């Protein structure tokens, strides 16, 4: 998670992870988070490194609080959501949604609970994304990454 008041370009790579950006044109506060799992209760133990910001349900509330503390204005916020690819899912899979879709749903619920509406989003699919967030303008550039084909052994 990063919340800044100075211009920067922040780059991250997303697969099933999600990124949320906040930007306020009035105060020029920008924020971004990159979360791996919906919550600590996913049964993965310490696979996220024990850092609470690796979880969607922990990082979004903290980023929102930090954004407001640094001068972000709730009335002028631009909120964007990215990632959540289901990289290993095939068309005939009948299994429940995997981590990517669960991350997206968790983020949408947490944003909605705070009255935050998405200005833009690019989520799901079967390809990863490279994201570049410009905190001077609030612009986000996305590049889809080449697909992944699991080996048939």
N, C-alpha and C positions, 0 to 999 in steps of 0.2 A: 504494500500500500504506500502511496506517495501522494501528499497534498502540498502543492506549491503555489507561490504567489509571483514567481519569476518565470520568464519564458524558458521552455525546455521542450525537447522532443523526446518522448519516452517510447521505447520499443519493447514489445514482448511477443512471444510465440505462444499460440493457443492451440490445443487439441481439444480434449474434453473439458479442459479448464475454461473458466469464463473470465472476462475482464469487464468491469463497469467503469465508465468515465463520468465525472461531474465537471461542468464548466460554467462559470458565471461571467458573462460579458461585462457586467457592471463593475465587479471587483477584480476581475482577472485572476480568480482563484481556480486552479485546475486540480483534479484528483483522479487517480486511477488505482484500481486494485486488480489483482490476479489471484483467483482462488481455484484450488484443486478439487475440493470435495464439498458437497452440500453442507455437511455437518460432521461434528466429531463422532456422532453416533452411527457411522456407516459401517462399523465392524472392521476397519482397517488398522486398528491399533494406532501406532505412532508413525504410520506410513507418510504422513504429511510433515514429519519432522518436529512434531510437538508445538509448532508455531500456530497460535489461534487464527492468524490472518490468512492461513491456507484454506480456511473454511468459509464458504459463502455466508453462512448464518452468523459468523463472527465479524468478518471484515466489512460487510456493508454497513452495519450500524456504527462501527468505529469510524469508517471513512466519512459517513454523513456527519457525525459529531465533529470530527476534525475539520471538515469542509466549512461548517458553520463557525467554528472557533476562529478560523483563519480569515473570516470575513465574507465567505460565500453567502449569497442571498438566495433564500429558498424560492422567492418569487421569480427570479431570473435564471434558474438553473436549467442547463441542458444535460439530460441523462441519456447515456447510450450503453448498449449491452452487446457483447460480442463473444463468440466461441461456442463451447458446448457441443463440439462435433462428436458424433458417435462413430469413431474411427474403425471399430472392428465389427460393426453390425452389417449383416448382409440383408438383402431384400426379403429372404424367406425366413429370417429369424422370427420366432414367436416368443422370445424371452421378453421379460419386462424391460422398460427403458434402462439404459446403462447410465454411467456417471455423467456424461455430457448433458443429456436431456434433463437429468435430475438437477444438475447445477443451474441450468437455465430456468427451470421452474422455481427453484428456491430463490434465485435472484429476483425474478418477476414478482413473487409474493412479498419479499422484503421491501422492494421499491414501492409497490402498491400500498403496503401497510403504512408507509411514510407519506403517501399522497404524491409520490414521484411518478411522472409519466415519461415513457420512453419517447425521445425525439427520433432516435434511429436505433436499429439493431440489425445484426447479421449473425444468426445463430443456427446451430444444427448442421445437418449435412454430414458428409463423410470425409471431409478434408480439413486439415488444420489451417490456421490463418497466421499471418504476420501482421501485427497491428503497430501503427505509429500514431501516437497522440501528441498533438501540438498544443501546449498549454497557453500559447499566446492567442490562438484563434479558436480553440476548441475543436478544430478539425481532427478527424480520425481517418487515416488511410488504411485500407485493408488489402492484403494480397493473399489469395487462396494458395495454399501449398500443394505440391503434387500429392496425389492419392497414395494410399498404402494398400498393398495387396498381400494378405497373409499367405505364407507358403503352405501348400498342401503336402504334408509329409506322409 
